[in-house]
């Protein structure tokens, strides 16, 4: 599991289990925001690394150039 996947899993696990109507602690909001920024940075780095691969390396990873370009066209904050 990649660092981005672990971070996303932690954020979704925290947000999906909140059922009380208590306000969220400001430090929790700060921590969640920091994890979100780390996730965005990791995604941007991974997409930049994929963009540098040649066709042979992409084929080894099971991707085509068209699939890569479609993925790179999306904003980095989207999955």
N, C-alpha and C positions, 0 to 999 in steps of 0.2 A: 504494500500500500504506500502510495506516495505521500509526501508531507502535505500537499494540498488536499488530498483525500482525507487524511487524518484530521486536518484542521476543519474541513467542511463537516465531517462527521461529528466533531466535538461541538461545533456551533449548532448544528441541527438537533443534536441530542439535547442540548441545553434548552433550546427554544421550544422544542416539541413537548417537553415534559412540564412546562409551566402551565399549571391549571388554576393557581390561586389568583385572586384579584389584587394581591399585594403589589405595590410598586417595585420595580426592579431597582436594585442598588446601583448608584452611579458608577461605582467601580466595575460592576458587572458589564454595564454598557460600554465602558472604556475598554475593558478586556475583550469584549466581543468585537468592538470596532477595530482593535489592534489585530485580532485574529483574521478579520475580514481583509484588512490591508495586507497582511502576510499572504493570505490566499491569493489576492489579486497579483501581488508581486511574483509569487511562485508560478501562477498561470502565465504571466507575461514572459517570464524567463523560459518556461518550458516551450512556449510557442516560438520564441526566438531561436531556441536550440533546434527545434524541428525544422524551422525555415532554412537552416544551414545545411541540412542533410541532402545528399544527392539521391538520385532515383534508386540506385542499388540499395542504399541504406534504408530508404523508405520502404522498399519492397521487403527487406528483412524484417521491418517492424510491422508489415502487413498493411501498409498504407500506399495509396497512389498519390501522384502529384496533384490530381484534381481534388481528392479528399483533403489533402493538406491545405490547398488554397481555399477551399470552402471553410475549413476550420480557422484559418488565419483571417478570413474576411469578417468573422464575428468579432464583436468587441471583447476585450480580454476579461471583462467582468461577467460575461455570460459563459455558461458551461459549454 
